[in-house]
Amino acid sequence: MESNQFKHIHIGSFIRQCVVERQIDIPRICNFLDCKEEEILKMYEEENISSDVLLKWSKLLEYDFFRLYSAHLLLFTPNPMTRKTTSQNSSKLPQFRKNMYSPEIIDFMLEKISKKEMTIPEIVERYNIGKTTLYKWTKRYQLPKEDK
């Protein structure tokens, strides 16, 4: 898996690919989304789609398209330790558990390690994934242990 897949997200093309793979017919999509075929075809060309429409696509296709954006955030945002932040406890926004890594992210990181494209310390620095987490992944998936 390439990290570039998550760097530039053209959501319409991901949706189209999922529709093709799941062999969903246009009338069913139109009925579910309450729109016309032309609107569906236009959505396939859109780089961005409103979150409420994306949620409907996710339900129809049984695929969490929002995870594409979560993967982007994990891979391409700066380390939070390097910037000043406001207190998380004072926020009224929902607070989530520490990063939950998708199988695609885990595979991507393990591939970087196994192909010796990056070391564990380099991944820790660049992607802010805990060293302990990476070592657990390498042990769980039986990759050769890397020197510090």
C-alpha positions as a printed Julia matrix, in Angstrom:
148×3 Matrix{Float64}:
   0.0     0.0     0.0
   1.27    3.41   -0.9
   1.05    6.36    1.47
   0.25    8.5    -1.59
  -3.09    6.68   -1.68
  -3.92    8.61    1.49
  -2.1    11.83    0.64
  -4.49   13.03   -2.06
  -8.0    11.7    -1.54
 -10.35   11.86   -4.53
 -13.39   10.51   -2.75
 -15.5    10.15   -5.9
 -13.05    7.69   -7.43
 -12.96    5.65   -4.21
 -16.76    5.52   -4.21
 -16.86    4.48   -7.88
 -14.31    1.73   -7.21
 -16.35    0.43   -4.29
 -19.58    0.45   -6.34
 -17.87   -1.55   -9.09
 -16.34   -4.05   -6.64
 -19.66   -4.6    -4.88
 -21.59   -4.66   -8.16
 -24.27   -2.27   -6.93
 -26.67   -1.21   -9.68
 -27.5     2.44  -10.37
 -31.26    2.16   -9.64
 -30.52    0.86   -6.14
 -28.05    3.71   -5.54
 -30.52    6.3    -6.85
 -33.25    4.92   -4.62
 -31.03    4.85   -1.53
 -29.57    8.34   -2.07
 -32.83    9.75   -3.44
 -31.24   11.26   -6.52
 -30.93   10.79  -10.28
 -28.36    8.8   -12.22
 -26.73   12.0   -13.5
 -26.13   13.12   -9.92
 -24.52    9.78   -9.08
 -22.2     9.98  -12.09
 -21.29   13.54  -11.12
 -20.41   12.4    -7.57
 -17.93    9.9    -9.02
 -16.07   12.88  -10.52
 -16.11   14.95   -7.32
 -12.94   15.25   -5.26
 -14.99   16.27   -2.21
 -18.47   15.28   -1.07
 -20.46   16.61    1.88
 -20.2    14.52    5.01
 -23.91   13.66    5.12
 -23.78   12.28    1.57
 -20.54   10.44    2.35
 -22.22    8.89    5.38
 -25.03    7.61    3.13
 -22.5     6.14    0.7
 -20.71    4.49    3.64
 -23.95    2.88    4.79
 -25.0     1.77    1.31
 -21.63    0.29    0.38
 -20.82   -0.94    3.9
 -17.42    0.77    3.74
 -16.15    3.48    6.09
 -14.97    6.18    3.66
 -14.16    8.44    6.61
 -11.25    6.15    7.46
  -9.48    7.4     4.35
  -9.39   10.83    5.96
  -8.36    9.37    9.33
  -5.46    7.62    7.63
  -4.47   10.92    6.03
  -4.48   12.59    9.46
  -2.34    9.82   10.94
   0.21    9.95    8.15
   0.39   13.6     7.19
  -0.24   15.81   10.21
   2.59   17.14   12.32
   3.5    15.56   15.59
   1.22   17.13   18.22
   4.14   17.36   20.63
   5.83   19.91   18.35
   3.0    22.44   18.45
   1.2    24.21   21.25
  -2.24   22.85   21.99
  -5.1    23.92   24.18
  -6.1    21.68   27.02
  -7.99   18.69   25.66
  -9.92   18.41   28.93
 -11.56   21.8    28.48
 -12.96   20.95   25.05
 -16.63   20.17   24.71
 -15.92   18.15   21.58
 -16.11   14.35   21.87
 -12.83   12.88   23.02
 -11.65    9.68   21.36
  -9.28    7.0    22.45
  -5.73    7.23   21.28
  -5.28    6.68   17.55
  -6.96    3.52   16.37
  -4.89    2.23   13.52
  -6.6     0.55   10.6
  -5.2    -2.69    9.17
  -4.1    -0.67    6.13
  -2.0     1.67    8.3
  -0.49   -1.26   10.2
   0.35   -3.06    6.93
   1.83    0.13    5.5
   4.12    0.63    8.53
   5.15   -3.02    8.69
   5.93   -2.96    4.98
   8.19    0.08    5.47
  10.04   -1.78    8.23
  10.31   -5.13    6.44
  11.57   -3.55    3.22
  14.02   -1.49    5.28
  12.63    1.7     3.77
  12.29    3.17    7.27
  13.48    2.21   10.73
  11.24    2.1    13.77
  12.76    5.33   15.16
  12.14    7.04   11.81
   8.49    5.94   11.84
   8.13    7.11   15.45
   9.54   10.51   14.5
   7.67   10.99   11.22
   4.27    9.48   12.0
   4.17    9.8    15.79
   3.33    6.15   16.33
   4.58    4.82   19.65
   7.71    2.7    19.63
   6.01    0.12   21.86
   3.08   -0.07   19.44
   5.42   -0.7    16.5
   7.33   -3.41   18.39
   4.03   -5.09   19.33
   2.99   -5.05   15.68
   6.3    -6.56   14.55
   5.98   -9.27   17.19
   2.32  -10.0    16.43
   2.94  -10.21   12.69
   6.29  -12.0    13.07
   8.6    -9.44   11.49
  12.27   -9.71   12.41
  12.98   -7.5    15.43
  14.91   -4.37   14.5
  17.75   -2.85   16.5
  17.12    0.46   18.18
